[in-house]
Amino acid sequence: MKANQELLHHFSCDQCKYWWAVGSKSFEVGQFLYCTNCGYLNRIDAIDTSRNTPNSSGDTLLAP
């Protein structure tokens, strides 16, 4: 099997709480980003870099 890795950031607007994702771009703490729903200018306060977090069923995608 061949696997590829994608850099994907998930965002939640401080104003309207809308959620969206942006792939293939690097972001840094302190950068500003407009909400794609309401246009509010958000500041990136932190970036969570957790890996292998459980999905909604509580399992990871990796086989034991």
N, C-alpha and C positions, 0 to 999 in steps of 0.2 A: 504494500500500500504506500502511496505517496501522500504526504501531508504538506500543506502550506500554512503559514502563520499570517494573520492579518492584525494590524494594529487598529483597535476600535475603541473609541471613547464614548461613554454614555453621559448625557447631560440632563439636568433637571432645572428648569427655570425658577429662580428665586421669587419671581412675581406671580406667574400663572401656574407653576408646578408642572408644566408640559414637559414630557420626556422625549428625547431624540438621541440619535447616535450619529457619529461622524467617523468614517474609516479612512485609513491611509494618510493621516496627518498627525503631526506631533504637536501637543499642547503643553504649556508650562503654567505653573502656579503664577498668578499675577496677570495673566493675559485676560483680555475682555472678549466676550462673545455675545452676539445678539441672539435672542431666542427666535427660533424659526416659526413660532406660533404668534407671539404677541409683540415681538420686536424689542423687548426690554434688554438693556445692556447689562449683562451679568459679568462678574469677575470670578475667575477660577481661583477658589480659596485653597483647595486641596485636590490631589489626584490619588485615588485608591488604586494601588497596584497589586491587590490580592490576586492570587492564581489558584486554580483548582477549587473554586468555591462551588458548593453544591448547587444543583439546579433545583427546580421547583419540587421534584419528587424526592429530594434529599440525597440523591446519588450523584456521583461525579460521572463524567463520560468515559473515564478510564476503567477497563476491566480489572478485576482483582488479580 
